Amino acid sequence: MNDGSVRHTPRMAAAARKRQIVDVALDLIGKYGLQGVTMARLAAGAGIRQASLYTHFASRQEILLAALDAIYDRIYASRMTGSHENTLGRLREICDHHVELWARQGERHHAHLLLEFVAGAPGEGLRETLAAKHLETLKEFTQIVERGKQEGKIPAHVDAEQVAWFITGFAFAGDVSQTMGFRKFLSPEISGRWLDVMFASFEADPGAATRD
C-alpha cells in the first residue's frame, strides 16, 4: 500500500464504509502501532479522501475506539463454548479455547493489537476505555461463578473474584507470550499445567484442613 496515494474505491453504504475504515485501522495498528495510524494512511487504505473520513467518524480517536470495539468482538467470540452452564468446567473450556486460538491463529491473533492499546499514552482515552472493558470481563467471570454457587454447581467456598482475576491474568500472560513469539507457552507442560494447577486451587476447600 502506498501511504501517500489515494486509491479510490466504489461508493459504499455508510455502515460498510465504517467497517472498512475500522479494518484498515486494525491493519495499520498491526503494522505500525497506534502512533502509526494516521489519517493519511487511513484514507489511503480505504481509498477515500481524508476529508471523507470525517463523514463517518468525528476524529482519529473515535476510529481507534471503534477498532478497540472490533478487537473485543473477537475476544467475546473466542469465549463461545458448547456449554452455558455456570460451572468451573465452562470457565476451563473458555481458557482451553483461548489456548487453541493462540495456536491456530498465530500472528493473526488479536493479542498484539490489544497490547498496543495497553501501551497507549495515558490521558488519550484509549487505555482508559480498555481498562473499563477489562473490568467488564472480570465482572462477567465473577457473575458466572456467583450464579454457579447459587445453583449449587460451584462449591460455596470458591472465591468468585479470585477466579476472575486468575483467569484474566492467565489470558494476559498468554497474550504477551503470543506477541513475543514464545510458542512454548502453548505446550501442555506450560499452559495446560498452569490451568490444571489454577483450577485445582479453585476447587480446594481452604477450610478443610482446619476442620480436620
Summary of the structure (lengths in Angstrom):
residues: 212
radius of gyration: 20.7
end to end distance: 68.7
largest distance: 74.9
contacts: 582
relative contact order: 0.10
helix: 73%
strand: 0%
